[in-house]
């Protein structure tokens, strides 16, 4: 019994000694009633400066985010607004138009809520009926391409204006080539 009691006392002594040797954590000075008026004023100024710095940093971050969003939005708008052009009496996609459509597919994969309208146009040659049908084939070909690349067909409306809305007026190949096109408009995002 005496041995157990001695061990207990030795253990208690070790615990008390260890706890007495432990360093106390340092704490920041807090203005108290005993602090001088100058110390309290300096603490207030430091607190105000820290709050102002935090507000300024938050404002800078917000402005940077807005700039980035606007830049992305302008880029998205430009990509989606780019028209594609066709050869005379043709609705086939060229390598150039495929590149433009691939960029649109990337945007639509990123913005899952986006819906667009593709409107086919023609030059002034040919009958009204022929041009309306050709404009629709051009719009349908652009939609087909995008659907084959994974964009839901329900997100793409198609329409035709035939020769009714020329991009360029004139009766020469330069004007006609700019009018044989499909235009894209964002319906919703």
BAFIKOL-335313 format. One record per residue (C-alpha): x, y, z; residue in three letters. Coordinates in Angstrom, 1 decimal, padded with zeros to 4 digits, m for minus. Layout:
BEGIN
REC      u      v      w selum
REC      X      Y      Z   ALA
...
//
This chain:
BEGIN
REC      u      v      w selum
REC  000.0  000.0  000.0   UNK
REC  002.8  002.3  000.8   UNK
REC  004.5  001.7 m002.6   UNK
REC  001.2  002.5 m004.4   UNK
REC  000.8  005.7 m002.4   UNK
REC  004.3  006.8 m003.2   UNK
REC  003.9  006.1 m006.9   UNK
REC  000.7  008.2 m006.8   UNK
REC  002.4  011.1 m005.2   UNK
REC  005.3  010.9 m007.6   UNK
REC  002.9  010.9 m010.5   UNK
REC  001.0  013.9 m009.1   UNK
REC  004.3  015.8 m008.7   UNK
REC  005.2  015.1 m012.4   UNK
REC  001.9  016.3 m013.6   UNK
REC  002.0  019.5 m011.6   UNK
REC  005.6  020.2 m012.6   UNK
REC  004.8  019.7 m016.3   UNK
REC  001.8  021.9 m016.2   UNK
REC  003.7  024.6 m014.3   UNK
REC  006.5  024.6 m016.9   UNK
REC  004.1  025.1 m019.9   UNK
REC  004.3  028.5 m021.5   UNK
REC  001.2  030.6 m021.6   UNK
REC  000.0  031.7 m025.1   UNK
REC  000.7  035.3 m026.0   UNK
REC m002.4  037.4 m026.5   UNK
REC m002.8  040.7 m028.2   UNK
REC m003.1  043.6 m025.9   UNK
REC m006.7  044.7 m025.5   UNK
REC m007.5  048.3 m024.6   UNK
REC m008.8  048.3 m021.1   UNK
REC m009.8  050.9 m018.6   UNK
REC m006.2  051.2 m017.5   UNK
REC m004.9  051.8 m021.1   UNK
REC m004.1  055.4 m021.8   UNK
REC m006.3  057.5 m024.1   UNK
REC m003.6  057.5 m026.7   UNK
REC m003.4  053.7 m026.7   UNK
REC m007.2  053.4 m027.1   UNK
REC m007.2  055.9 m029.9   UNK
REC m004.3  054.0 m031.7   UNK
REC m006.2  050.7 m031.3   UNK
REC m009.4  052.4 m032.8   UNK
REC m007.4  053.8 m035.8   UNK
REC m005.7  050.4 m036.4   UNK
REC m009.1  048.7 m036.4   UNK
REC m010.6  051.2 m038.8   UNK
REC m007.6  050.9 m041.1   UNK
REC m007.9  047.1 m041.1   UNK
REC m011.6  047.3 m041.9   UNK
REC m010.9  049.9 m044.7   UNK
REC m008.2  047.7 m046.2   UNK
REC m010.5  044.6 m046.1   UNK
REC m013.3  046.6 m047.9   UNK
REC m010.8  047.9 m050.5   UNK
REC m009.5  044.4 m051.2   UNK
REC m013.1  043.1 m051.5   UNK
REC m014.0  045.9 m053.9   UNK
REC m010.9  045.2 m056.0   UNK
REC m011.8  041.5 m056.2   UNK
REC m015.4  042.3 m057.1   UNK
REC m014.2  044.7 m059.9   UNK
REC m011.7  042.1 m061.2   UNK
REC m014.5  039.5 m061.3   UNK
REC m016.8  041.8 m063.2   UNK
REC m014.1  042.7 m065.7   UNK
REC m013.5  038.9 m066.3   UNK
REC m017.2  038.2 m066.7   UNK
REC m017.6  041.1 m069.1   UNK
REC m014.7  039.9 m071.1   UNK
REC m016.0  036.4 m071.2   UNK
REC m019.5  037.7 m072.1   UNK
REC m018.1  039.8 m075.0   UNK
REC m016.1  036.9 m076.3   UNK
REC m019.1  034.6 m076.1   UNK
REC m021.3  037.2 m077.9   UNK
REC m018.7  037.6 m080.7   UNK
REC m018.3  033.8 m081.1   UNK
REC m022.0  033.2 m081.3   UNK
REC m022.7  036.2 m083.6   UNK
REC m020.2  035.1 m086.2   UNK
REC m021.9  034.2 m089.5   UNK
REC m020.9  031.3 m091.7   UNK
REC m020.9  031.6 m095.5   UNK
REC m021.8  029.2 m098.3   UNK
REC m021.0  028.7 m102.0   UNK
REC m023.6  029.5 m104.7   UNK
REC m026.6  027.1 m104.6   UNK
REC m025.0  025.1 m101.9   UNK
REC m025.7  024.2 m098.2   UNK
REC m022.5  022.2 m097.7   UNK
REC m020.1  023.3 m094.9   UNK
REC m016.6  024.4 m095.8   UNK
REC m013.5  023.9 m093.6   UNK
REC m013.8  027.6 m092.7   UNK
REC m017.5  027.2 m091.6   UNK
REC m016.7  024.1 m089.7   UNK
REC m014.1  026.0 m087.6   UNK
REC m016.6  028.7 m086.8   UNK
REC m019.2  026.1 m085.8   UNK
REC m016.8  024.2 m083.6   UNK
REC m016.2  027.4 m081.6   UNK
REC m019.9  027.8 m081.2   UNK
REC m020.2  024.2 m080.0   UNK
REC m017.6  024.9 m077.3   UNK
REC m019.5  027.9 m076.1   UNK
REC m022.8  026.0 m076.0   UNK
REC m021.1  023.1 m074.1   UNK
REC m019.9  025.6 m071.5   UNK
REC m023.2  027.5 m071.2   UNK
REC m025.8  024.7 m070.9   UNK
REC m028.8  027.1 m070.7   UNK
REC m028.0  028.8 m074.0   UNK
REC m030.5  028.5 m076.8   UNK
REC m029.8  029.9 m080.3   UNK
REC m031.6  030.6 m083.6   UNK
REC m029.9  029.9 m086.9   UNK
REC m031.3  031.9 m089.8   UNK
REC m030.3  030.9 m093.4   UNK
REC m030.0  033.6 m096.1   UNK
REC m029.3  033.6 m099.8   UNK
REC m028.3  036.0 m102.5   UNK
REC m030.9  037.6 m104.8   UNK
REC m030.5  035.1 m107.7   UNK
REC m033.1  032.4 m108.0   UNK
REC m036.8  032.3 m107.3   UNK
REC m038.3  033.3 m104.0   UNK
REC m039.4  029.7 m103.3   UNK
REC m036.0  028.3 m104.2   UNK
REC m034.2  030.9 m102.0   UNK
REC m036.5  030.2 m099.0   UNK
REC m035.8  026.5 m099.2   UNK
REC m032.0  027.0 m099.7   UNK
REC m031.9  029.3 m096.7   UNK
REC m033.7  026.6 m094.6   UNK
REC m031.2  023.9 m095.8   UNK
REC m028.3  026.1 m094.8   UNK
REC m029.7  026.7 m091.3   UNK
REC m030.5  023.0 m091.0   UNK
REC m027.0  022.0 m092.0   UNK
REC m025.5  024.2 m089.3   UNK
REC m027.9  022.7 m086.7   UNK
REC m027.1  019.1 m087.9   UNK
REC m023.4  019.8 m087.4   UNK
REC m023.9  021.1 m083.9   UNK
REC m026.2  018.3 m082.9   UNK
REC m023.7  015.7 m084.2   UNK
REC m021.2  017.3 m081.8   UNK
REC m023.4  016.8 m078.8   UNK
REC m025.6  019.9 m078.6   UNK
REC m029.3  019.1 m078.0   UNK
REC m031.4  019.9 m081.0   UNK
REC m034.0  021.5 m078.7   UNK
REC m031.5  024.2 m078.0   UNK
REC m031.2  025.3 m081.6   UNK
REC m034.1  026.8 m083.6   UNK
REC m033.8  027.3 m087.3   UNK
REC m035.4  029.8 m089.7   UNK
REC m034.9  031.2 m093.2   UNK
REC m035.2  034.6 m094.7   UNK
REC m034.2  033.6 m098.2   UNK
REC m033.1  036.7 m100.0   UNK
REC m035.2  039.1 m098.0   UNK
REC m032.5  040.5 m095.6   UNK
REC m029.3  041.0 m097.6   UNK
REC m026.2  041.8 m095.5   UNK
REC m024.8  043.7 m098.5   UNK
REC m026.6  045.4 m101.3   UNK
REC m025.2  045.1 m104.8   UNK
REC m025.4  042.8 m107.9   UNK
REC m021.9  041.5 m108.1   UNK
REC m020.0  038.4 m106.7   UNK
REC m018.7  040.4 m103.7   UNK
REC m022.2  041.3 m102.5   UNK
REC m023.7  037.9 m103.4   UNK
REC m021.0  036.0 m101.5   UNK
REC m021.7  038.0 m098.3   UNK
REC m025.4  037.3 m098.6   UNK
REC m025.1  033.5 m098.9   UNK
REC m024.9  033.0 m095.1   UNK
REC m026.3  031.6 m091.9   UNK
REC m026.6  034.0 m089.0   UNK
REC m026.8  033.1 m085.3   UNK
REC m028.6  034.8 m082.5   UNK
REC m028.8  033.9 m078.8   UNK
REC m032.4  033.4 m077.8   UNK
REC m031.7  032.8 m074.1   UNK
REC m028.9  032.0 m071.7   UNK
//
